[in-house]
């Protein structure tokens, strides 16, 4: 067997591999001798099937297995001997013509193919102690808890029927039938719809025209669907709705008491306040974590410069671009609607792809150098959390993860990243800064929008 390097350019490596037909035949003979003791054929005693008969029956399929294993072994051994790590699975260019491939499988021709791969670059880690992080911290105030209590009370308060006209904030039980050009359209009717005036539900202008109606009242209203409406066949069109009011209810006074607490599943108002405080603290803590993580990643990106495997960047870009274009298509928007062009967007997302690959390699190197790993128990916890989001489909999802190593890797990757961040937090310079809730959450929303 000959393995000849034909290209070593940057991170790209290419080899021509030639395996003589005689070597393939030796491997085939060895395999057929193994099969002689395994196969059971009618008319032959166990272990007595002639090798030539086995060659006729199983020669091509056995040779195909041999070629497949040989290709895998050559890739593994080549990387090991050269001390290189492939960025991804190598590419193999095998004989493409059917006749040529058949000649190899029948042992009449040498196997010649090309193997190509990109190696991982050498990542020289920077000085983490030079990283300086400002950790924004927001305290939960009593006023915020009372605000949340009021919001909760408003969302859970009851309504009582009224005889008068519907006003802003009132709830109505109605039936409606939508028509375009006098003809009902699919999805445009409901016999028992509950709506609340001033809630912003439905098409703009729909609820406004219900104000002043009373139980038993009927009316025909006219509205125009927005140009960006989700259903393309309705977007921008004028429609009429036949309205019949069945009931009008007004909101009862907001009550912040133990009864409110029991409505949401806790014993009393004090416990509800504690629960809200804990929920807000967790929310603020997550926002703080995102700020700190973003600062660390930004500075890691600045600290490290090295060549990136082109295929890794290309695949990362393709994943990002597919998501971007899908979201645009689903929202029926264009790049112009986002105040950019496709060319500019491609350039921006190319930079994002490069950043992600670079940071992925840096984080991987940090974890490897410092023996950071993800345990099976941690993966199982992540899987359990995933399953809880899809009740009734647990068995289907377990089977999906069992048969898809890439899916399991997608569970492992974020856990690994967070563990590396935790490790770095012990080394970098962190200074706490007290900020308001608005500043903490506003920045978080802006960073989330920028990252997306």
MARPAKE-406418 format. One record per residue (C-alpha): x, y, z. Coordinates in steps of 0.1 Angstrom, whole numbers, padded with zeros to 4 digits, always signed. Layout:
XYZ/...
END
This chain:
+0000+0000+0000/+0012+0035-0009/+0000+0067+0008/+0015+0097-0009/+0010+0133+0002/+0001+0154-0028/-0009+0187-0010/+0000+0204+0022/-0014+0240+0020/-0023+0258+0051/-0046+0235+0070/-0055+0214+0040/-0039+0180+0034/-0044+0157+0004/-0031+0122-0002/-0032+0097-0030/-0037+0061-0017/-0030+0031-0038/-0037-0005-0026/-0025-0032-0050/-0050-0058-0061/-0028-0085-0046/-0031-0070-0011/-0068-0067-0015/-0070-0103-0025/-0050-0114+0005/-0074-0095+0028/-0103-0111+0009/-0089-0146+0013/-0084-0140+0051/-0120-0128+0054/-0134-0158+0034/-0115-0182+0056/-0132-0165+0086/-0166-0169+0069/-0159-0206+0062/-0164-0213+0099/-0194-0189+0102/-0217-0195+0073/-0242-0223+0070/-0251-0233+0034/-0274-0260+0023/-0255-0291+0010/-0224-0284+0030/-0213-0295+0064/-0205-0267+0089/-0170-0253+0082/-0166-0274+0050/-0178-0248+0024/-0150-0245-0002/-0134-0210-0002/-0139-0207-0040/-0176-0212-0035/-0177-0186-0009/-0157-0163-0032/-0184-0166-0059/-0213-0161-0034/-0199-0134-0011/-0167-0121-0028/-0180-0087-0039/-0199-0079-0007/-0169-0090+0014/-0145-0069-0007/-0168-0039-0002/-0165-0044+0035/-0128-0047+0033/-0125-0015+0012/-0146+0004+0036/-0126-0007+0066/-0093-0001+0048/-0103+0035+0040/-0112+0041+0076/-0080+0025+0089/-0058+0045+0065/-0073+0078+0076/-0069+0069+0113/-0033+0056+0108/-0023+0086+0087/-0035+0111+0112/-0019+0092+0141/+0015+0088+0123/+0016+0125+0114/+0004+0137+0148/-0024+0156+0132/-0061+0161+0143/-0087+0163+0115/-0111+0192+0119/-0138+0170+0104/-0142+0136+0088/-0119+0132+0058/-0133+0133+0023/-0126+0104+0000/-0128+0104-0038/-0132+0068-0049/-0134+0053-0084/-0167+0068-0098/-0172+0047-0130/-0192+0016-0124/-0169-0006-0144/-0138+0006-0126/-0154+0001-0092/-0165-0034-0102/-0130-0043-0112/-0118-0034-0077/-0145-0053-0060/-0138-0084-0081/-0101-0082-0073/-0090-0074-0109/-0077-0039-0103/-0058-0019-0078/-0077+0004-0055/-0067+0041-0060/-0084+0069-0043/-0078+0104-0030/-0081+0114+0007/-0085+0150+0017/-0089+0166+0051/-0083+0198+0071/-0063+0197+0103/-0071+0216+0135/-0048+0245+0139/-0024+0248+0168/-0042+0270+0194/-0018+0289+0217/-0038+0300+0246/-0035+0336+0258/-0031+0349+0293/-0066+0346+0309/-0055+0368+0338/-0054+0398+0314/-0092+0394+0309/-0111+0420+0329/-0149+0416+0334/-0174+0440+0349/-0202+0420+0364/-0235+0439+0365/-0256+0431+0395/-0292+0442+0401/-0309+0439+0435/-0346+0429+0437/-0365+0458+0454/-0397+0456+0473/-0413+0479+0447/-0405+0454+0419/-0421+0426+0439/-0452+0447+0444/-0453+0455+0407/-0451+0418+0399/-0478+0411+0425/-0501+0437+0409/-0495+0423+0374/-0502+0388+0386/-0534+0400+0403/-0546+0418+0372/-0539+0387+0350/-0558+0363+0374/-0586+0385+0385/-0622+0375+0379/-0649+0392+0358/-0686+0398+0367/-0714+0401+0341/-0727+0436+0335/-0758+0450+0318/-0743+0482+0304/-0722+0490+0274/-0687+0474+0270/-0659+0497+0280/-0621+0496+0278/-0609+0467+0299/-0642+0448+0298/-0644+0412+0286/-0668+0400+0260/-0681+0367+0248/-0689+0370+0211/-0696+0351+0180/-0682+0364+0147/-0681+0355+0110/-0655+0371+0087/-0662+0377+0050/-0642+0390+0021/-0662+0402-0009/-0693+0388+0009/-0679+0353+0011/-0668+0336+0044/-0631+0327+0045/-0614+0298+0062/-0605+0305+0099/-0627+0336+0100/-0654+0325+0124/-0659+0315+0160/-0692+0309+0179/-0677+0314+0214/-0647+0338+0214/-0636+0356+0245/-0620+0390+0239/-0610+0418+0262/-0612+0454+0250/-0579+0472+0250/-0559+0440+0250/-0545+0444+0215/-0559+0410+0204/-0571+0404+0169/-0566+0426+0138/-0560+0464+0144/-0594+0481+0147/-0614+0450+0154/-0618+0455+0192/-0622+0492+0190/-0654+0488+0171/-0669+0465+0198/-0667+0492+0224/-0702+0505+0234/-0719+0473+0225/-0741+0454+0250/-0751+0418+0255/-0775+0408+0228/-0763+0434+0204/-0753+0427+0168/-0731+0447+0144/-0711+0444+0112/-0676+0459+0114/-0651+0465+0087/-0613+0460+0091/-0583+0457+0069/-0557+0429+0074/-0521+0442+0078/-0498+0440+0048/-0475+0417+0068/-0503+0394+0081/-0492+0358+0086/-0517+0344+0062/-0506+0356+0028/-0541+0351+0012/-0555+0376+0037/-0527+0402+0039/-0538+0437+0030/-0574+0427+0022/-0605+0444+0036/-0629+0422+0054/-0663+0425+0072/-0672+0407+0104/-0707+0399+0116/-0706+0403+0153/-0731+0390+0179/-0724+0398+0216/-0734+0371+0241/-0721+0385+0273/-0702+0416+0286/-0683+0413+0319/-0664+0440+0338/-0632+0433+0358/-0635+0428+0395/-0613+0450+0418/-0577+0438+0420/-0571+0419+0453/-0536+0413+0466/-0542+0389+0495/-0539+0352+0506/-0566+0343+0481/-0545+0354+0453/-0517+0333+0466/-0538+0302+0468/-0550+0308+0432/-0514+0304+0420/-0506+0274+0442/-0489+0287+0473/-0502+0289+0509/-0502+0327+0516/-0492+0361+0505/-0458+0360+0522/-0449+0328+0504/-0460+0343+0471/-0437+0374+0477/-0408+0351+0485/-0415+0331+0453/-0416+0362+0432/-0384+0375+0448/-0366+0342+0440/-0380+0342+0405/-0367+0377+0399/-0333+0369+0415/-0330+0339+0391/-0340+0361+0362/-0314+0388+0370/-0288+0362+0377/-0293+0347+0342/-0290+0381+0327/-0258+0388+0347/-0244+0355+0336/-0250+0364+0299/-0233+0398+0303/-0202+0382+0319/-0201+0354+0294/-0203+0378+0265/-0174+0399+0279/-0153+0368+0284/-0160+0355+0249/-0153+0389+0233/-0119+0391+0250/-0111+0355+0242/-0118+0363+0205/-0095+0393+0207/-0067+0373+0224/-0065+0346+0198/-0055+0347+0162/-0049+0316+0141/-0060+0300+0108/-0094+0286+0107/-0104+0253+0089/-0123+0266+0059/-0148+0238+0058/-0157+0243+0095/-0163+0280+0088/-0183+0272+0056/-0206+0247+0074/-0211+0271+0103/-0220+0299+0079/-0244+0276+0060/-0262+0267+0093/-0265+0304+0102/-0276+0314+0067/-0302+0287+0065/-0317+0299+0098/-0316+0336+0087/-0333+0329+0053/-0359+0306+0068/-0369+0333+0094/-0371+0359+0066/-0393+0336+0045/-0416+0327+0074/-0420+0364+0083/-0424+0373+0046/-0396+0399+0049/-0366+0407+0027/-0331+0420+0036/-0343+0454+0025/-0369+0453+0053/-0341+0447+0077/-0323+0478+0063/-0295+0458+0047/-0287+0439+0015/-0280+0402+0010/-0244+0410+0002/-0239+0430+0034/-0258+0403+0054/-0236+0376+0040/-0204+0395+0050/-0218+0401+0085/-0228+0364+0090/-0195+0353+0076/-0177+0372+0104/-0201+0356+0130/-0193+0321+0116/-0156+0328+0119/-0160+0340+0154/-0180+0310+0164/-0155+0286+0150/-0126+0304+0165/-0142+0305+0200/-0152+0269+0197/-0116+0259+0191/-0104+0281+0219/-0129+0268+0244/-0122+0232+0233/-0084+0237+0238/-0090+0253+0273/-0112+0223+0283/-0087+0198+0269/-0057+0214+0286/-0075+0216+0319/-0093+0182+0319/-0128+0197+0317/-0153+0171+0306/-0191+0165+0305/-0203+0135+0325/-0230+0111+0313/-0250+0121+0343/-0250+0158+0331/-0260+0147+0296/-0289+0126+0310/-0301+0156+0330/-0300+0177+0299/-0319+0150+0280/-0345+0148+0308/-0350+0186+0306/-0355+0183+0268/-0380+0155+0272/-0401+0175+0297/-0407+0201+0269/-0424+0175+0247/-0448+0155+0270/-0462+0124+0252/-0433+0122+0228/-0406+0109+0253/-0401+0075+0237/-0398+0090+0202/-0372+0116+0214/-0352+0090+0233/-0350+0069+0202/-0340+0100+0182/-0311+0108+0205/-0301+0072+0208/-0297+0069+0170/-0282+0104+0163/-0247+0110+0178/-0249+0146+0165/-0281+0152+0185/-0264+0140+0217/-0234+0163+0209/-0258+0192+0207/-0268+0184+0243/-0232+0181+0255/-0218+0212+0238/-0236+0239+0258/-0229+0221+0291/-0192+0219+0281/-0191+0256+0272/-0207+0266+0305/-0181+0245+0324/-0153+0262+0306/-0168+0296+0314/-0170+0286+0351/-0133+0276+0349/-0123+0309+0334/-0143+0329+0360/-0119+0316+0386/-0090+0331+0367/-0102+0364+0351/-0104+0397+0370/-0141+0403+0379/-0154+0436+0393/-0190+0438+0405/-0211+0468+0394/-0246+0475+0408/-0270+0485+0381/-0307+0491+0379/-0331+0464+0367/-0338+0485+0335/-0301+0487+0327/-0295+0450+0333/-0325+0438+0312/-0322+0465+0285/-0286+0455+0278/-0296+0419+0277/-0323+0425+0251/-0299+0445+0229/-0272+0419+0231/-0297+0391+0223/-0309+0411+0193/-0273+0417+0181/-0264+0380+0186/-0294+0369+0165/
END
